[in-house]
């Protein structure tokens, strides 16, 4: 079978159909990168005897193909470093740090959970992230504070393992790949 592959792009013409919405806590992130859960024991903080309730992980990874299906038709999408950089800038410039959902099925943002850190790895500022050393430059990371006790219990129970960006990108066709070509690329990238 042949699969179309599309490059994700932001719309630069102000079309309100395209844009960034939220970051959802999910069990199975599209980028297959789980987040790291921090508490004071793991970070050796001794401020209090309570957990810090912080999670950090990748939101977008450059050049990693993500399988999608729409109307029963399978395809792949991929984002380059430039699109990821623009998406992170746009997300933060629109003050979306409170736009956190508990799963994509939720219609509303979850209370008492917020993004307090957002950065992209590069060769000049943040080169490697502990626990994510294998991820390439251009990866977008966020760190969240989870003050909501129900959500934190879900994080600790493994119901949430990573992040997933809710966004509508323009899809620019770049190629078509066979099953064998997809498998070969995935083995190189993963």
N, C-alpha and C positions, 0 to 999 in steps of 0.2 A: 504494500500500500504506500502511496505517496502522500506526504503531509506538507501543506503550505507552512512557511515560516514567515512571521511578520515582525518587523522592528517596531517597538513601542515608541511613540513620539508624543510630546505635548503639543497642543494646538497653540500656535503663536498669534493667531488671528482673533483671539478673544471669543471664540465660539463657546458659549456656555454649556454646550452638550458635553464637552470634554473638560476634565479636571480631576482634582484630588478631593477626596471626601474625608475618610477616616483611616485609622489603623485599628484592625480588629485583633483581639487575642483569639488564637485558634489552636485546635489540637494538632492539625497537620498543615504547617505552613507550606505555601506553594513553592518556596525556595528550598524546602527541606532542610532548613537550618533552625534548630531549636534554640531558644534563648537560655541564657545563664541566669539562674536564680541566686540573688545575693541576700545574705542575712549577716548579722554581726559575727557569727561564729566563723563563717567562711572568709570574711574579710578581716577577722581579728579585731573588730571594734569592741570596746568594752564600755560604751556610753550607757546602755541600759541592758536589761535582760530581755528585751523585746526584739523581735525580728525587724530588720530595716524594711522589708517588703519591697525590694527593688528587683526588676527584671530588665535585662538588656539583651538585644539580639539584632540580627540583620533584618532589614525591611526589603531591600532590593540588592541583588548581586549581579554585577555586569556580565554580559555574555553567557549567562546561564539560561538554557532553553527551558521553558515552562509549558507543559502540556495543557491544552484547553480544548473544550468542546462546546460548540454552539449549534443548536438545532440539529444535533446528531452528527455534526461534521467535526472531526478532530483536526487540530492544528497546533502549532507551537508559536509562542511569542518570546522575544528576547529584548532586553534593554541594554543599551551601551552606556558607558560611563557618563557621557554628556547628558543623556536623558535622565539618568539617575541623579546627577548633580542638579539639573534644572528642577526635577520633581521635589527633591529635598528642599531646595531654595523656595519653591512655590508653596510647599506645605507649611514651612515655617513663616514665610512672609504673610500668609493668610491667617496666622495665629491659630493653627489647628491643634495645639498641644493638648487641648481638652477633648478632642474628637477621638475618643477611644471607645470601641464597641466590644462587648463580650459576644463574639462570633459574628459572622456576616449576616446571620438571620435576624439579628436584633435591629429594631427600628430606631432605637435611641442610644445615645452615649451612656456608658456606665458611669455612675457617680463615684467620686473619690479615687479616680485613677487618672493620672496625667503624665504626659511626656515632659521630662525636665532636661533631656539632653538629646541632641541629634547631631551626628557628624558623619563624614564620609572619609574613608581611609585614602591616603595618598602618600607619595614618597617624601613629602615635605613636612607634614604635620603629625598625622596619626598613621604609623606604618603597619602595626599589627595590634590586634585586640586579643587579650588573653582569653583562651577558649575558642577563638575563631581564627587562629593563625593561618589556616589553609585558605581563607577567603581572599580574593584578589583585591588590589587597589580599586577604588571606585565603589566599594560596598557601602551602602547606607545603613547605619546603625541608629537605633533609638534606645533610650533608657527610660523606663517608666517607674513611677512610684505608685504602689498599689495599696492605698489606705482602706479600700473597701474590704471588710473581713470575709465576705462571701466569695468575692473574686480571688482573694489571696488563698483561701482554702482550695479553690478550684485549681489555682496555679500549683500549690503544693501537692495536690492529688494527681497531677499530671493531665488534667482536663484541658489545660492550655499549655502549649509547648513552644509557641512562637508567635510571630506577627504576620499579618497579611494586610497589604495596602489596598484600600478600596479606592479605585480610580478608574476613569475612563480615558484611555489613550487612543490616539489615532493609530491605526495599524497600516504600516507601510510594507507591502509584500517585498521580500528580499530573495526568497528561493523556495524550492520544493525539494524535500529530502525523502528518501526511501527508508524503510524500517532499518535496513543494514547501515545506512549512513547515519541515521539518528543514534543507533546503538553505538557506533564507532565514536561519534562526537561525545555522547554521554560518558563513555568510558574515559575519554581524555579529560573532560571537564570535571567530573566528580572525583 
